Amino acid sequence: VASREANDRVEAALLELPQLYRTALVSRYVGQMTHAELAQQLGRTEVNCRKLVQRALEMLQVALARG
């Protein structure tokens, strides 16, 4: 039950993120894409995608803290 609640919290927090950040996180961690693959998918540089994922994680942490 606790695991399901945690998953629900993460899902709700993800839905609060702007689409680009949500896509970056889901592609990177659920889709297990490398930063290079993500860059190709999004039409951005690999460095930009690393920063994008980092910012998305920070935003997700804030959203989870708000609870």
N, C-alpha and C positions, 0 to 999 in steps of 0.2 A: 504494500500500500504506500509506504513512504517513497519507494522508488517511482511509483506512478505519479505521486504528487510532485516530486522533484522534476520529473519529465514535463509535467504540465506547467510548472513554473518557468522552466527554460523555454518551452514552446511559446508561452505568453510573452516572455521577455523578447524572444526573437521576433515576434510579430510586431513589437513596438519599434523595431529598427527600420530605418529606411531600406527600401528594396535592394539597393546596391550592396549595402553592408550585410543584409540577410543572405543574399545570394553568395557573397564572398565566403561567409562563415559556413554555410551549408555545403557549398562546393568543396571547400577546403577540408572540413572535418567529417562531414557525412559522406560526401563523394570521394574523399581521400585524394583530391587533386593536389598536385604540387603547385607551388607559386607560379612556376613557368606555364603549367597547363591553365591555371586560372587566368594568367595574363593573356594567353592566347584566346581563351573563351570571352574575356571581357574587352579585348582590344586595347589593353593597357600594357605598361612595362611591368616586368617582374618586380622591380623595386617599388613601384606604385602599389602593386597588389600586396606586397609584404606590409606596407604601411596601412593599406585598406583593411587587411585582416586584423592588424594590431588595433586600429581604431575601433573596428567592429567588436573585438573582444572587450575593449574598454567600455564601450557603450552597453554591451550586454551585461557586464558586471554592474554598472550603474542601474540598469533596469532591474536586475535581480535584487539588488540592495533595496530598491524602492518597494519590491515585493508585491 
